[in-house]
């Protein structure tokens, strides 16, 4: 058993998409699009999932890759500016142990005919059960799935 601790860390991932800010925002706001790239793209079985995209709305999910260890996410949307910004707070748990608490900001900025996408997460990783490297890697993968949802391939434009 680990001692109670909190490792504080933050990271930022930037990417330029050819898609418009409206298309990028819609990939978060539209339940079917969000389901494709955020929930099901990595092929983890989804035990339950809920997405209520509005300020004060909640998102939650329970996932398991092996059917034995379950991961839970609980998110609340704190600020949404259509086609520009999404701020949320979320926690992650592994089985019945909380592993992190985070504030995440998605900035969606017009750049030429496309979009500069900036994801920033500020987190407390709890009791040595999660690490910033794992979370960053997970978000890099999710942003790759987002790019595929937007019809883009390869690295940043």
C-alpha positions as CSV (number, residue, x, y, z in Angstrom):
1,X,0.0,0.0,0.0
2,X,1.3,3.5,-0.8
3,X,1.5,6.4,1.5
4,X,-1.0,9.3,0.9
5,X,0.7,11.7,-1.5
6,X,-0.1,14.1,-4.3
7,X,2.3,14.9,-7.2
8,X,1.3,18.1,-8.9
9,X,2.1,18.5,-12.6
10,X,0.8,20.1,-15.7
11,X,1.4,19.6,-19.4
12,X,0.3,21.2,-22.7
13,X,-0.2,19.6,-26.1
14,X,-0.6,21.8,-29.2
15,X,-1.7,20.7,-32.6
16,X,-2.8,22.5,-35.8
17,X,-5.7,21.0,-37.6
18,X,-6.9,21.8,-41.1
19,X,-10.5,21.6,-39.8
20,X,-12.3,24.8,-38.8
21,X,-12.8,25.8,-35.1
22,X,-16.5,24.9,-35.6
23,X,-15.6,21.4,-36.7
24,X,-13.2,20.9,-33.8
25,X,-15.7,22.1,-31.3
26,X,-18.5,19.9,-32.8
27,X,-16.3,16.9,-32.2
28,X,-16.6,17.6,-28.5
29,X,-20.2,18.8,-28.4
30,X,-21.9,16.3,-30.8
31,X,-22.6,13.1,-28.8
32,X,-22.1,10.7,-31.8
33,X,-18.8,12.3,-32.8
34,X,-17.5,12.4,-29.2
35,X,-18.5,8.8,-28.8
36,X,-16.4,7.8,-31.8
37,X,-13.1,9.5,-31.0
38,X,-13.2,9.8,-27.2
39,X,-15.1,6.8,-26.0
40,X,-14.7,3.9,-28.5
41,X,-11.6,4.7,-30.6
42,X,-9.2,2.7,-28.5
43,X,-11.5,-0.4,-28.4
44,X,-11.7,-0.7,-24.7
45,X,-15.0,-2.2,-23.7
46,X,-17.3,0.5,-22.3
47,X,-19.3,-0.7,-19.2
48,X,-21.2,2.6,-19.0
49,X,-20.8,6.1,-20.4
50,X,-22.8,9.4,-20.1
51,X,-22.0,12.7,-21.9
52,X,-24.0,15.9,-21.0
53,X,-22.2,18.7,-22.7
54,X,-23.1,22.1,-21.2
55,X,-21.8,24.3,-18.4
56,X,-22.6,22.4,-15.2
57,X,-23.1,19.2,-17.3
58,X,-21.4,15.9,-16.3
59,X,-19.6,13.2,-18.2
60,X,-18.9,9.9,-16.6
61,X,-17.6,6.6,-17.8
62,X,-16.5,3.2,-16.6
63,X,-14.1,1.2,-18.8
64,X,-12.1,-2.0,-18.6
65,X,-9.6,-3.4,-21.0
66,X,-9.5,-6.9,-19.3
67,X,-12.9,-7.1,-17.5
68,X,-11.1,-7.2,-14.2
69,X,-9.6,-3.8,-13.6
70,X,-12.1,-0.9,-14.1
71,X,-11.3,2.8,-14.7
72,X,-13.8,5.5,-13.8
73,X,-13.9,9.1,-15.0
74,X,-16.2,11.8,-13.5
75,X,-16.1,15.1,-15.3
76,X,-18.0,18.4,-14.8
77,X,-17.9,21.1,-17.5
78,X,-17.0,24.4,-15.9
79,X,-16.9,26.8,-18.9
80,X,-17.8,26.4,-22.5
81,X,-17.4,29.1,-25.1
82,X,-18.8,27.8,-28.4
83,X,-16.1,27.2,-31.0
84,X,-13.4,28.7,-28.7
85,X,-12.9,27.1,-25.2
86,X,-13.9,24.1,-23.0
87,X,-12.8,24.0,-19.3
88,X,-13.6,20.9,-17.3
89,X,-12.6,19.3,-13.9
90,X,-12.3,15.6,-13.7
91,X,-11.3,12.8,-11.5
92,X,-10.0,9.3,-12.4
93,X,-10.2,6.2,-10.3
94,X,-8.9,2.7,-10.7
95,X,-11.4,0.3,-9.2
96,X,-12.3,1.9,-5.9
97,X,-9.1,4.1,-5.6
98,X,-9.0,7.7,-6.8
99,X,-5.8,8.2,-8.8
100,X,-6.0,11.8,-9.9
101,X,-7.9,15.1,-10.0
102,X,-7.5,17.5,-12.9
103,X,-8.5,20.8,-14.5
104,X,-8.4,20.6,-18.3
105,X,-8.6,23.4,-20.8
106,X,-9.2,23.1,-24.5
107,X,-8.4,26.2,-26.4
108,X,-9.7,26.2,-30.0
109,X,-8.1,29.1,-31.9
110,X,-8.5,30.1,-35.6
111,X,-5.3,29.8,-37.5
112,X,-5.4,30.5,-41.2
113,X,-8.1,28.3,-42.6
114,X,-7.7,25.8,-39.8
115,X,-7.4,25.6,-36.0
116,X,-4.7,25.8,-33.4
117,X,-5.8,23.3,-30.7
118,X,-4.2,23.7,-27.3
119,X,-4.9,21.1,-24.5
120,X,-3.6,22.0,-21.1
121,X,-4.1,19.8,-18.0
122,X,-3.2,20.7,-14.4
123,X,-3.4,17.7,-12.2
124,X,-2.8,16.1,-8.8
125,X,-1.7,12.5,-9.2
126,X,-2.6,10.7,-6.0
127,X,-0.7,8.2,-4.0
128,X,1.7,7.2,-6.7
129,X,-1.1,5.4,-8.6
130,X,-0.9,7.6,-11.8
131,X,1.8,9.7,-13.4
132,X,1.9,12.8,-15.7
133,X,3.7,10.7,-18.4
134,X,0.8,8.3,-18.5
135,X,-1.8,11.0,-18.7
136,X,0.1,12.9,-21.4
137,X,0.5,9.8,-23.4
138,X,-3.2,9.1,-23.1
139,X,-4.2,12.6,-24.3
140,X,-1.7,12.4,-27.2
141,X,-3.5,9.2,-28.3
142,X,-6.9,10.8,-27.8
143,X,-5.9,13.9,-29.8
144,X,-4.7,11.5,-32.6
145,X,-8.2,9.9,-32.5
146,X,-9.7,13.4,-32.7
147,X,-7.6,14.1,-35.8
148,X,-8.9,11.0,-37.4
149,X,-12.5,12.0,-36.5
150,X,-11.7,15.3,-38.3
151,X,-10.5,13.4,-41.4
152,X,-6.8,14.3,-40.8
153,X,-3.8,12.0,-40.9
154,X,-0.2,12.3,-40.0
155,X,1.4,14.8,-37.7
156,X,0.4,18.4,-37.0
157,X,-0.3,20.5,-40.2
